[in-house]
Amino acid sequence: MKQFITGTLLVLASIVGFTPISAAEQPVQVTTDGSDVYMIDLDNRTQYYTDAEWRHVSFRVSTIGDKYWHSAIAACSPYQVKAPFYQCPWIANGGGYPEGTIGGNIARAACNW
């Protein structure tokens, strides 16, 4: 009975938003823009291939000051990243983010770490 009550309370708390956020066991700092340090969660990456055989990686990204992880997708050739929370869109015309840019560094870390 205790397990049922505890489980029910956890479900209700998560719906209301009182449960603590999930923590990454292996967050990696990948880049900075001077004011924010961006990290990716290596524990929850998944990869898949599109019909055109392009490799994509789904992962979570955050900054040091942000207590939440946000969903993102990286394309691995060319290196692109789509992170809606951080207003980081795909680059049009199939180009990729250059090395040394925030988007480029995040995509390379997610694809190659």
N, C-alpha and C positions, 0 to 999 in steps of 0.2 A: 504494500500500500504506500509506503514511503517513497518508493521509486516512482510510482505513478504520480503522486503529488509533486515530487521534485521535477519530474519531466514536464508535467503540465505547467508548473510555474516558470520553468525555463522557456517553454514555448511562448507563453503569454508575455514574459519579459522581453523576449526577442521581437515579438510583434510590436510591442509598445516602444522598444528601443532602449531598454535598460541593461541589456547584456553588454559586457565589454566587447570591444572590437576584436576581431581575430588578429593575432600577431603572427608575423612571419618568423619562422625559425632561422631563415637564412637570408635576411635582406642585404643587398649589396649596393653600396653607393656607386653610381655610375657617372654622374656629371653634375656640374653646378653652373648656374648663370650669374653667380656673384651674390645673389640674395637667397636663392633656394638651392638646396642640395637634393637631387633626385635619386631615388632608390628604386630597385626592382626586387620583387619577391621571387627568388629562384625555386621555392618549394612548390609553387602552384602554376608552373608553366606547362602548357600543352602545345603540341605542334600538330599541324595538319597541312595537307597539300590541296591546292585548288585543282579544278579540272585541267587548268593549263600547266599543272605541275609546279606551281610556285609555292615555296615553303613559307608558311605563316606560323607565328608563335603567339598564343594568347597568354597574357601574364597580367600581373598587377603592378602598379606604379604608385609612388607616393613621394612626399618631400619630408624632410626632417621635422618641420613644424606641423605637418598634417597628421592627425591621428588615425586617418582612414586610408585604406588601400583602394585604388580605383582601377577599373578594367581598362586594358589596352591591348592592341594587336600590333605586332611587328611583321613586316614583310622582309624576307631575308635576301632578296636579290631583285631589284635594287633595295637598299636599306630604307624602309619607310616605317613610320609609326603612326598609329591612329589612337590618340588618347583624348576622348571628348571632354573629360573633366578639365584638362589642361589646355583646351582649345588647340590641340595639335592634330591637324587633318592630314589625309593622304596628300601627297604632292601630285598635282595634275600632270598629264603627259608622260606618266611612267617614270619620271625622274626620282631620284632618291635623295635623302638628306645626306649632305657631305659629312665626312668624318670631322670631328671637332665641334659640330653643332649639337645642341641639346637633343633634338630628334634623332640625329645620326648616332650619337653615343648611346642613347637608350635602345634604339633598334639593334645596334651591333652587340650590346650586352645581352639583350634578350635572346638573340639568335645564336650567339657564339659562346656564352659563358660555360 
